Each structure stands twice: as structure tokens, then as C-alpha cells.
Amino acid sequence: MLIYIILFAPLFGSLFAGLFSFSKKNILSAIVPIISLSVALVSAFIMLFRIQDGYVEYLDIATWISTGHFNASFGFMIDGISMIMILVVLIVSLLVHIYSIGYMSEDKGFNKFFCFLSAFVFSMLVLVMSDNFLGLFIGWEGVGLCSWMLIGFWYHKNSASFAANEAFIMNRIADLAMLLAIFLIFSTFNSIKYSEVFAYVDEISTFSLSLIGILLFIGAMGKSAQFPLHTWLADAMEGPTPVSALIHAATMVTAGVYLVIRANPIYDLIPNVASFITYLGAFVAIFAATMALVNKDLKRIIAYSTLSQLGYMFVAAGLGYYYIALFHLMTHAFFKSLLFLGAGNVMHAMNDNLDITKMGGLFKSLKFSAILMTIASVALAGIYPFAGFFSKDKILEVAFIDGGVFLWLILLITAFLTAFYSFRLLMLVFFVPKNHYLHPHEASKIMLFSMIPLGILAIISGFIEGKFHHYLDKFYLPKTEIFIEQNILVILIAIAILVALSGILFAIIVYRKNYKILSQNSCIYKLLFNQYYIPKIYDIFIIKPYKTISSCLWKEIDLKIIDFIVDFIAKSFIRSGTKARKMQSGNLNHSLIFMVCGIFIMIAMLTLLV
């Protein structure tokens, strides 16, 4: 019964809000989804205490597809991994829903927004609760569809429509690989159920497992915006800010990390693919952090931060420390959603202006938002005792132990950059002299109220690391123990904290004294500001040739050949019908003549056949 409530309560809220989609604002379209999510969250906490010591709860609703040797059911399960994901999704989603009441209060699409938002949550729950790869794919496509609707929610803006289409199309590219992986899984294992597939992975050739692992990870690269399928993530900031908080913290981009964690029995047997995931994650971590250093857009800076932190998660997963990747996913969800909601408060105060160089002096007017965003930024930087310290520090430790000094140095440099750009944002928004002529005001009480729990979780959630580890240890995740000498551990922790503090202090000094580190005319600045010119490269070598080929095919093939053939057939029938119409003149003599002619033709044909 609890599984039904957890899974379908958000769907009920979405359908209820959908009833008012084309009506005037109705507060019930927000209240009912919020109550539904609250009921689902309470049910999830009850379920948390039932899912312990390796126990897994299963629910098989009905047969879905049954043909030949292929069988798929509407099957769901809750184990330790999915339980953590369910709690993260529901906690963050509930608070984002509450925040959205204030944020979207003046929007004409208020009712429709809550319909889409709850549908987003439902799709994510289908993804994480499914007991088979095909059910996961349905949720996978569901979050893709909902992200398209929400990123392009203000579709009257060309930039929003473009961003929605970009996210949707780029994920379709990755999802093709994901679908091929599912076909290959079935042809290899004769099943798509996790329990049946993972039970026989030891008997499958390394080549087949490597191919499955690569295809699954390409799907994960799309959803989690890993290079080179990363450009949609920053552009997705065109959607309403609560959407950004949900996408970056609890739903879409975390799906790729979840997939790798879920498929851990496969990746443990293909170390080469796992190594690729590790080093790609490290590259993306520092790659995204460098772009955040010079960006002026408030939400894009936070988006690049998400991209960078996803890289950290993939490093941990690639090294086989899946519980650490999941732990960082959880802590990151709390402080990243808090950062985005704080950014929404700043946007409201600044009449939707996003250029942080044209802000400044907002601390006096937005003290509460500034404090909460500072908490989130300190957690992101990884300063003790905030949540980010516990999860990010674990990744640095395992990178040093299993990845080597080079990998550890990349992540350490990234940690410095993370601390720097996080406090660059805070300084330019709140603490440097005023650089605008507006009269900003603090966000509404309901928006601030929804942020307080996230602020608390951003501080304290790291302290549950021991219980988190113990809980997941019962579900047979590999590499749950870190073997490192105590004195080396102390040194690594000290270095990580000093590096993060150095980044913070450097940012404070630079922007308080108004030092110029990089000229806007310098090659490095232009390279970082233009995202290494990757979007331009895509435009020149992929988008424009594709448009040219499509235009040529449309004009030369579609119009001149296909349309010509279709039109010729249609016109031939029209002409023959026009001429045959004379046969139906109503004149009895004409009808008799045609009948006689028809009889003669039939006799002639029969004669020839005989």
C-alpha cells in the first residue's frame, strides 16, 4: 500500500492541477499537489524503517508486454538505493512546490505549472522505483518530456523555446544509446529485470558487458549533461527558477548518476569503462568550474556548478564507491536547490535581471536570502561542518587512494575554483557597492519559509554519513570501506579545507578591493566566457550542415519528387473521376450502351483467358 501512495500521490496532484490548466489561478492547483507530496513523503519515511538489513520491497502491478520470450510488467521495487533517491526527490520537490506558490503567484500559467511540476516528480519516481530497465526508460523519457514542458514554460520567449528543444533533442541522441542498451540486455540475458540481469553478469563475456556499459553511460551522459552532451544544461536556465532547482537538485540530471549506481554489478566487471567514467567526470568537474569563473549570469553560474559537482559524483561511481556518489548526490541536492531558490529571490528583487555585475549592495535588502545563499555556498565549497565537506571530502579521499595523485590534484584544483566562483557570486550580488538604481525587496514569507529546511539540511545532513554508510552497506554495494592511514587522512582533510578557504578568501579580497584578474579582452577570458567555443563549433559543424542538408532534401526530394508523385496520383484520380462522371448522366440510352460495352469487354477477356 505504501508503494502505491509514494508512486501515485504525485500523479494525483498533477492530474488535479491539470483540471484547472486553462482556468484562472486557483490556489487548490498548488495546495492539492503539495498535500499529495506530503502524504508521499510521510509514507516514504515509514517505508525507510521497513527497508533495512538488505530487505527489498516489491510490487508487481500488472503484465505490460508479453510476446514470445519477452515479458515486461509494471513492476516496482524499493531497496536502499531507490529509498535514498525517493526521499531526496520528495523532500526537495515538496519544498520547491511550496516555494513556487510565491514565485509563480502572478503568472498566468500558475495552475498549469503545478500540473507539470508534479508530473515531473511522478516521472522521476517511476524512474527510480522501477524494477526493470524498460520501466526505468519510461520514467527516463517522462522526465525528458516534463523538462521540455517546464524549460519552455514561457514559450512566448524564443530563447525558452530554443532551450527546451535543445534539451529535448540532445537527450534524444543519448536516449537512442540507452534504448540500444536495453535491447542488448534482453538479447544477452533474456530478461530486463534488475534481479535477473545482475544475477548472471558473471557469466557474460567482457565484450558484451562493455558494450552494454558504454551504451548505458551514453544515456547517462545525456541526462546528466556530461561532455560533449553538456551544452543544454546552462541554456535550460530559461525556465522558471523553481524548475531549475528541481532539475539540478532532485530530478533530471541526477538520473544519470542513479543509472550508473543502479547498474553497479555491470560496471564492476568492466574496469576500462569504469575508468573512462572516472576520468571524464574529473574532466567535466574542472571544465565546468572554469566556465563558472567568468560567467555573469546568476543562474548559469549555479548551473555550471551543478555540472562540476556531477563530475565529482561520476568520479566516485567510476572508482566503485557508489555509496559515496549517492551520498554526494543527496547533500548536493539540498544546498544546490537552496542556491537556486535564493537566486529566484534575487531575480524577483532585480526585476529578473541576471547580470551579477549589475547588482551589488543587496545584503541590506535581502538579508535572509543572503544568509541562506551563503550557507549553501559554504556547503558547496566543502567547509566543515557543512554538508558538502563530508561528501566532497570522501570523493577526494577515494580519488587519492584509488585514482592516484593526478586525479586527486584535478579535483583539488576544482575545489579551489568552486570556492572562488561561489563567493565571487556572493560578493558581486550582496557585498560589493551598489551598481543599479532599483529598490529591491525581500521575497515573500512563503518563499523564505520553504528555504529554511533546505538551509538546515545543508548544514546538518553531512553528519549522517556514518548511518548512511551503514544503511547502504546492507544492500551489498561494493567498496563500502575506505582503507587509509589516519595520519594521511588528517593531512588530506587539512589540505582540502585549506584549499577551499583559500578560494573563499581570494574571492573576498579580489572583489572587495575590485582587483582585475583577467581582462575581458584577454584570450583566456574570451575562451571561458564563450564556453570554449563549443556551442559555436556545434553550430558550424553540426547544426548548420544539418539544416542545409534538411533544406536541400525538402526542396529537391520532398517537394520535387515525393510531393510530385503524390500530387500526380491525386490529380490522375481527379481527372479519371471527372471523365468517368459522364457515365452517370442519368440517360437510359447511355447507360445501356455502357452496359453492352462492358459485357463485350468481359466476354473478350474470358475468351482470351480460355
N, C-alpha and C positions, 0 to 999 in steps of 0.2 A: 504493500500500500504506500509506503514512504517513497519508493522509487517513482511510482505514478505521480505523486504530489510534486516531488522535486522536478521531474521532467516536464509535466504538463501544466503546472501552475503558471509559468511564464507565457505559455501558449494561450492559456485562457485570458490572461491580461492583455495580450496582443490582440486577440480576436475581439475582446470587449472594446478596446480603444478603437479598433478598426470600424466598429459600428458608427462612430462619430467622425469618421475621416473627412467627410465633406460637409460637416456641420460647423457651426460656430464653436468657439472654445468652450469646452466642457471639462471642468475640473475632475469629473469622475473618470475621464480617459487617462488621467495620471494617477488618481488615488487607487483605482482597482488594480492596475499593474503593480503598483507599489505594495499593496496588500498581498497580492499573489506572490511576489518575490519574497516578501517577509515570511509568508507561510512556507515557501520552498526552503528558505534559509533555516528556519526552525527545524523543519524536517531533516535537513542536511546535518545539522548539529546532533540530532537524535541518532541519525544513521552513523555518524562519526564514532559513537561509542559502541555500535554494533559491529563495525568493520574493524576488527582488531585481531592481532595474532595470526595474520595471514588469511583470515576468513574473507570470502568473496560472496557478495550478494548478486544473484542472477535473476533476470526477468525475461521470459520469452513470451512476447505478446501474441504473435501470430506468424504463420508462414507467409513469406513475402514472395519469393520466387522458387519454384520447384520444377525443374525441367532436366530430364536426363540425369546426369550425375551431379548437377549443380543444385544446391539448396541454400537459400538465404532466408533468414527470418528477421522479424522485428525484435531483435534480441538486445538486451542491455545488461550491463553489469556495473557494480561498484566495488572497486578494490582500493588499496591505499593511494595509488597514483590518481585515479579518477576522483577519489574523495577529496584530495587536496585541491584539484582543479575545480571541482564543483563549489567548494567553499570560497575559493578566490573569485570565481566568476560571480557567484551570488552576492558576496559582500560588496565587491566593487560596483556591480550593476545596480544593486539596491540604492547605494549612496549616490550614484550618478543619476538615477531616476529622480531621487528627491531633489538633487541639485537642479535638474532640468526644469522643475516646476518654476523656479525663479528665473532661470536663464532664458527659457522659451516662452515666458509669460506673455510677451507682446507679439509673438509670432503667429501668423495666420494658420500655419500648419501644426499648431500645438497638439491637436488630437492625433493627427497622422504620425507625428514624430514619436509619440509614445507607443503607437502600434508597431512602428518599425523597430524601435529600440528594444521592446520586449521580444519581438520576433528574433532579433539578433541574439539575445540571451538564450532563447529556446534552441536556436540552431547550434550554438556553442555547446549547450548541454547534450544535445544529440551526438555531437562530435566526440565529447569526452566520455560519455556513458555507453556508447555502442560497444557490443562485444565482438564485433567483426569489422573487417576493413571496408566492406561496402557500406555499412551503416555509418562508419566514420566519414566516408566520402560524401554521403548525403548531407551530414552536418557541415562538412568541409565546403560543399557548394552552397549550403544555406547561408553560412557566414559571408561567403563571397557575394551572394545576391543582396543580403542585407547591408553589407558595406557599400555596395554600389548605390543603393537607395538612400543611405544616410550621408555618404560623402557628397553625393549630388542632390542633397535635400533642397538646397537653394538653386534649383536647376535653371532659374532665370539668369544666373550668372554663368557666362561662358566658361570661366575658369573652373567653376564647380562641376559643370558637366564634363569638361575635359578630364579633370582629376578622377571623377567617378569611372569614366570609360577607361582611363589609363590603368587604374587599379584592377578593374574587371578583366580587361584584355590580358594584362601581364600575368594575372593569376590563372587565366585560361591556358596560357602557354605551359605554366608549371603543372597545372592540373591534368594536362594530357599525359605527362610522365607519371603522375600519380595513378591515373586510370590504367596505364600500361602495366604499372607495378602490381595492381590488383589482379589483372588478367594473368600475369606471370605467376603470382602467388597461387592462384587457383589451379593453373596448369601444373605447377610444381608440387603443391601439397594436396590437391583435390579438395581444398576447403579454404574458406576465408575467415573462419573463426579464430580469434587470437589463441585460445587454449589449444586448438588442434594444430595450428600452424607452428606455434612455439614449442610444442611437444616433440616435433620431428625435425627441428632445424639442424640438429647434429648429423642427420642422415643425408643432408643435401650437399651437393658439390659447392665448393667455394665460389666457382664462377657464377652459378645461378644465384646464390645468396648475394654476391657482389652486385650483380645486375639489378636484383630487387632492391637492395640497399641504396644504390645510386638513384634509381628512379623514384623511390620514396623520398629521398633527400632533395631531389629537384623539386618535387611538390612542396616540401617544407621550405625550400628557398623562396618560392613564390609567396607563400603565406607570411613567412617571417622576414620577407624583404631582404634576403641576403644577396650580396653581389653575385652576378650582374643584374638581378631582378629586383633592385632596391629603389629605383627612382620613384615608384608610385607612392612610397610611404610619406615622403616630405610633401608631395603635392596633395595628399589626402587631407591636409590641414584645411582645405577649402570647406570641409563640412563643419557643422556646429561643434563647438568645443567639447560638450559632453560626449559626442561621438568619438572625438579624438582620444578622450580619456578612456573610453571603453575599448576602442580598437587597440590602443597601445598598452593597456594595462591588463585586461582580462579576457579579451576575445581573440580577434583575428590573428594578430602577429604572434601570440603565444601558441597558436595551434601547431606551427611547425616544430617548435621545441617539444611540445607534448607528443607529436608523432614519433620523433626520434627516441624519446624516453620510453614510449609505449613499445616500440619495436626494438628495445634493447637486446633481446636474445639474438636477433639477426645481426645487429652491429657489433656485438661482442665477438662474433665469429669471422668478421671481415675487417681486420685491423687497418688495412690500407685505406678503406673507405672512411673508417673512423678517424684516421689521421688527417685525411683531407678535410673532414668536417671541423676538426680541431684548428687547423691552420687557416682555413677560410674564416672561421669565427674570429680568430685573432686578427686577421687582416681587416675584417669588417669593423671590429672594435676600434682600431686606431684610425681606419679610413673615415668612419663616420665622425669620430671625435674631432679630426682635423677640420672637417667641413663646418662643424658647430662653432669653431673658434672665431670665425669671421662673419657668420650669418647675422643679419639684422632682424629677421622675422622671429618674433617671440615664440610662436608655436613651432616653427621649423627647427629652431634650436633644440627644443624639447624632443621633437621627432627624431633628430639625429642622435640625441642621447639614447632614445629607445633602441635605435638601430645598433648603436655601440654596445649597449647592455645585452642585446640579443646575441651579439658576438661572444660576449663572456659566457652566456648560457650554453652556446654550442661548443665552446672550448671544453667546458666541464663535461658535457654529454659525450663529446668525441673522445675524451680521455677515459670514459667509462664511469665517471662519477655522476650518475644520473640523479641521485637524490640531491646533490649539491646544485645541479642545474635547476631542478624543481624548486629547491629552497630559494634560489636567487630569483626565479620566476615569481614566487609568492611575495617576497619582500619588495621586489621591484614594482609589482602591481600596486602596492599601497602607496609608495612615495611618488611613483610616476603619475598615477591618477590624481594625486593631490597637487602635483605640479601643474597638470593640465587644467584642473578646476581653478586653481589660483590664476592661471593665465586667462581663463574666462572672465574672472573678476576684473583683471587689469583691462581686458578688451572692452568690457562694459563701461569702465571708468573713462577710457580713452576714445570713446565713440568708434570702436572697432579698429582703431589704428594699431598696427602690429610692429611698427618700426621702433625697436628699443632705443635707438639713438635719438629719437624724438620724444622721449619720455622723461624720466628723471624726477626726483623730488616727490615721489608718490607715497613715501613712507608715512608722512603726516596724515594723508587722507585715507590710506588703505593699510593701516597698521596691522589689523587682524590677518588680512591676506598676505602681507609681507612676512609676518611671523610664521605662518603656515608654509609659505613657499620656501622660507629659509630652512625650516625643519626638513622639508622634502629635499632640498639641495644638499644639506649636510648629510642626510642619509644616502643620497646618490653619490656623494663624494667618498663615502665609506669611512666616516669618522665615528669612533667609539663614543657613546654606546648606542648609536642609531642603527637601524635595521640593516642598512647597506653594508656596514662594516662586517657583520657576521657572515653574510652570504658572499660578498665580493672577495673578502679576505680568504675564504675557503677555496675559491677558484684560483686565487694567486698561489696558495699553498700547493694545490694539486698540480698546477702548471709548473711549479718549481720542481716538484718531486718526479712527476711522470713526463712532463713536456720538455724539461731542460731549461737552462738559463736564458736562452734566446727567447723562447716563448714567454717566460716569466717577465723578461725585460719589456717585451712589446706590451703586455698587459699592464705593467707598472707605469710605463710612459703614458699609456691610455688613461690610467687612474689619475695621473697628474693633469692631463688635458681635461679630463672630466671635471675635476675640482675647479680648474681655471675657468672653463666656459660656463659652469653652473653659477659661479659667483660673479663672472662678467655680466651675466644676465641680471642677477640681483642688483648689482651696483648701478648698472645703466637704467634699470627700471625704477628703483626705490631710493638710491642713496646719493647719486650724483646730483648737481644742481639742476633745477627745473629747466626743461628745454621745450616747453609748449605753453599754450595760452588757454588751456582748458581748466575747468574747475571740477576735478574728479571727485567721486564719492564711493564709499564702500558698498560692497554688494549687499543684496537683501539678506535678512536673517536666515531664511531657509537655505540659501546657498552656503552661507558660512556654517550653519548647523551641520549640514551634510559633510563638510570637510573636516570637522573635528575628529570623528572616529578614524579617518584616514591619517590625520596627524598623529594620533595616539599610536596607531598601528605602525606608522613609520618610525616611531621611537622604540616600541617595546617588542615588535614581532621577531626581532633577531634573537631575543633571549630564549625563544622556544626551540632553538637549533638542536639542543640535546634530545628533547621529546620528539621533535620532527624526525630526527635521525632514527631514534628508537622505534617510532611508529612505522616508518617505511622499511626498516630492517626486517620486519616480519613478512614482507612481501617479496623477499628473495631478489632484491636489486643487487647487482654486482658492485664491488669496490665500495663498500659502505664504511670501511676503516681506512684512516689515513695514518701511515706509518712514517713518523718524522721525529727526530730527536728534539727534546724540549728546548735546548739552548738555540738550535737552528730555528725552531718555531717562533721563539721570542724575537729573534733578530728579524725574521720575515715580517712579523706583525709590526714591529717598530718601524721598519723601513716603509711599509705600506702606509702607516699613519703619518709618518713624516713627509712622505711624498704628497699625500693628499692635503695636508696642512700647508705645505709649500705652495701648492697650486692655488689654494684659497688666499693665502697671504699675498701672493704675487698678483692675483686679480684685484684684491683690495687696494694695494699700493699703486698699481698701474692706473686704475680708473679713478681713484681719489686724487691722484696727482695729475691725471689727464696726460699720461705719457703716451707717445705713439710708438707702438711696437712695429707695426707694418704699415707702410704707405699704401693707400688704396690704388696707387698706380704701379705698385710692385708686381712682379710676375707671380710671386707666391700667393699674394692676396687674391689676385685675379683667378689663379688656378683653383684655390679653395672656394672662393665665392661662387664660381661657376661650376662647382661640383666636379672638378677635374675635367670639365667639358664633356662629361659622359652623356648627358642628355642631348647635347649638340651632336655628338658622334652618332648616337642612336637616330637622331633626326636626319642626318645626312646620309648615313649608310643603310638604314633600315626603313624609316618612316617614308622619306621622300621616294626612294626607289619602289617601295610597295605601292604608294599612291600612284606613281607613274605607270607601273605595270597594271594596276587595277583600272586606271583610266583608259589605258590602251585596250585592255580586254573588253571593257564596257563598250567603247566606241567601235572597235574593229570586229569583235567576236559577238558580243551580246546584241548590239543594235543591228549590225550589218548582216550577220549570219543567223543567229538564233531567232531574233525578233522577225527577220525577213521570212524564215521558214514558217514560223508560227502564223504570221500575218498572211503569207501565201496560202496556207492551208485554209485559214478562216475565210479569206476572200474567195477561194475556189468553191467552198461550200455555199457562200452567199450567191456567187454567180450561177452555180448549178441550181440552187434553190429558186433563184429569180426566173431562170429559163423553165424549170420544171413547173413553176406556178401556172404556166399557160395550160398545162394538162388539166388543171382544176377550174376550168372556165364555167362549168355548170351546163354546158351544151351537150345534150344527149348524143348527138351525132359524133362529136369529137371523142366522147368517152368510148363509144362503140368502136371507132377507128383504132384508138389506142389499145383497147382490149384485143381486137383482132390481130394487131401488130404484135402484141405481147404473146399471143398464142402461137403465131408463126415463129417467133424467135425461140420459144420454148421447144416447139417441135423440131426446129433446125438443130438446136443444141442436143436434144435427145438422139437425133439421127446421127450426129457426129460422134457422140459418145458410144453409140451402139456399133 
